[in-house]
Amino acid sequence: MRLVTLFAISVAALSPIVAIVVLNALHDGGLRLGIMALFTVVFCMLCSLFTGAKKTELLAASAA
């Protein structure tokens, strides 16, 4: 298994867990919305980096 593949799998497995833990710790609604937007941008960037997805496919994945 290549190192890049291992890294991509680790990021894919840990990112939802990190998002849940961080959002659960926040109590301010406005800050939560900002952090959710940040997680969405990071998700799109990682998908773009690790996959060959088109812009429309990235938009559909981030909207889901």
DOPALO-5220 format. One record per residue: residue number from 1; residue in one letter; x, y, z of N, C-alpha, C in turn. Coordinates in steps of 0.001 Angstrom, whole numbers, m for minus. Each point is the difference from the previous one (the first is absolute). Layout:
REC	pos	code	n_x	n_y	n_z	ca_x	ca_y	ca_z	c_x	c_y	c_z
REC	NUM	A	X	Y	Z	X	Y	Z	X	Y	Z;
...
***
This chain:
REC	pos	code	n_x	n_y	n_z	ca_x	ca_y	ca_z	c_x	c_y	c_z
REC	1	M	850	m1190	0	m850	1190	0	887	1242	0;
REC	2	R	m281	884	m898	812	1209	m78	m330	958	1136;
REC	3	L	965	822	332	m144	949	1099	m1110	1015	m272;
REC	4	V	m118	439	m1231	m1045	978	m342	m1387	m595	180;
REC	5	T	m164	m1248	m403	m1292	m670	161	m342	m162	1474;
REC	6	L	978	m370	784	m206	m147	1440	m390	1336	626;
REC	7	F	663	1060	m424	m320	1328	517	m1414	411	m395;
REC	8	A	m380	m242	m1247	m1334	362	m480	m1083	m760	755;
REC	9	I	234	m1276	252	m976	m804	752	m116	504	1436;
REC	10	S	1130	342	602	m15	508	1369	m754	1318	102;
REC	11	V	245	893	m945	m700	1290	m2	m1497	m209	m203;
REC	12	A	m362	m897	m914	m1421	m265	m274	m686	m601	1219;
REC	13	A	705	m817	752	m604	m634	1177	m85	960	1184;
REC	14	L	988	860	151	50	863	1175	m743	1323	m157;
REC	15	S	m167	481	m1213	m614	1315	m168	m1439	96	518;
REC	16	P	m875	m985	m210	m1341	127	589	26	m44	1528;
REC	17	I	902	m785	546	101	m93	1460	461	1333	583;
REC	18	V	1017	595	m623	506	1298	465	m1093	1059	m107;
REC	19	A	m734	3	m1090	m1073	979	m177	m1068	m140	1078;
REC	20	I	m392	m1216	305	m1025	m235	1016	478	451	1368;
REC	21	V	1228	m341	345	536	363	1322	121	1515	138;
REC	22	V	515	655	m1035	168	1457	58	m1355	698	77;
REC	23	L	m938	m387	m844	m1314	652	4	m773	m281	1282;
REC	24	N	204	m1151	592	m653	m321	1260	541	852	1146;
REC	25	A	1261	381	m80	617	795	1066	m402	1473	m62;
REC	26	L	m480	454	m1149	m369	1407	m157	m1437	236	430;
REC	27	H	m217	1145	629	m1351	319	472	m589	1220	m706;
REC	28	D	843	804	m613	m457	1181	m717	m463	m395	m1406;
REC	29	G	m1240	314	m330	m580	m388	m1288	712	605	m1197;
REC	30	G	364	1270	94	688	650	m1102	1374	m603	m255;
REC	31	L	695	m305	1077	1313	m629	m128	m122	m1395	m593;
REC	32	R	m1037	m712	397	m250	m1334	m575	m195	61	m1502;
REC	33	L	m782	981	m459	m227	143	m1437	1298	316	m741;
REC	34	G	821	855	591	1279	328	m607	927	m1200	m84;
REC	35	I	33	m802	1055	843	m1195	20	m525	m1037	m989;
REC	36	M	m1325	m117	m127	m559	m926	m993	390	432	m1415;
REC	37	A	m15	1302	m265	425	497	m1307	1474	m303	m227;
REC	38	L	807	154	1032	1422	m308	m105	230	m1479	m287;
REC	39	F	m717	m880	698	118	m1431	m248	m425	m355	m1430;
REC	40	T	m1006	681	m518	m447	m247	m1371	1073	392	m1006;
REC	41	V	636	1133	226	1077	446	m890	1176	m972	63;
REC	42	V	366	m424	1195	1104	m959	154	m349	m1313	m691;
REC	43	F	m1246	m446	135	m440	m1227	m658	150	119	m1518;
REC	44	C	m434	1118	m564	119	207	m1451	1448	27	m438;
REC	45	M	846	652	782	1415	76	m349	645	m1379	42;
REC	46	L	m321	m781	1009	574	m1340	106	m507	m915	m1115;
REC	47	C	m1280	114	m315	m539	m805	m1105	667	383	m1315;
REC	48	S	211	1277	m203	654	462	m1222	1443	m480	m61;
REC	49	L	655	m17	1137	1402	m402	51	177	m1497	m212;
REC	50	F	m849	m802	617	180	m1446	m2	m760	m730	m1103;
REC	51	T	m882	695	m708	m764	m661	m1057	120	798	m1291;
REC	52	G	m478	m576	m1047	m31	693	m1283	m1387	520	m319;
REC	53	A	m758	334	1028	m1387	419	m192	m87	1346	m717;
REC	54	K	m1062	146	m783	m276	1254	m687	m610	989	995;
REC	55	K	m62	1267	m394	m552	1033	876	m1445	m284	364;
REC	56	T	m778	m478	m969	m1411	m284	288	m144	m1166	979;
REC	57	E	891	m981	m103	m50	m1128	930	411	426	1406;
REC	58	L	968	926	107	391	512	1305	m1138	802	631;
REC	59	L	m687	786	m821	m1128	774	499	m1118	m919	498;
REC	60	A	m276	m1056	m742	m1041	m944	413	400	m720	1282;
REC	61	A	1253	m371	129	468	m697	1209	m63	914	1219;
REC	62	S	356	1262	m167	m11	910	1142	m1433	380	391;
REC	63	A	m920	m20	m937	m1390	321	304	m716	m1137	719;
REC	64	A	510	m1191	m151	m659	m1176	606	222	m98	1459;
***
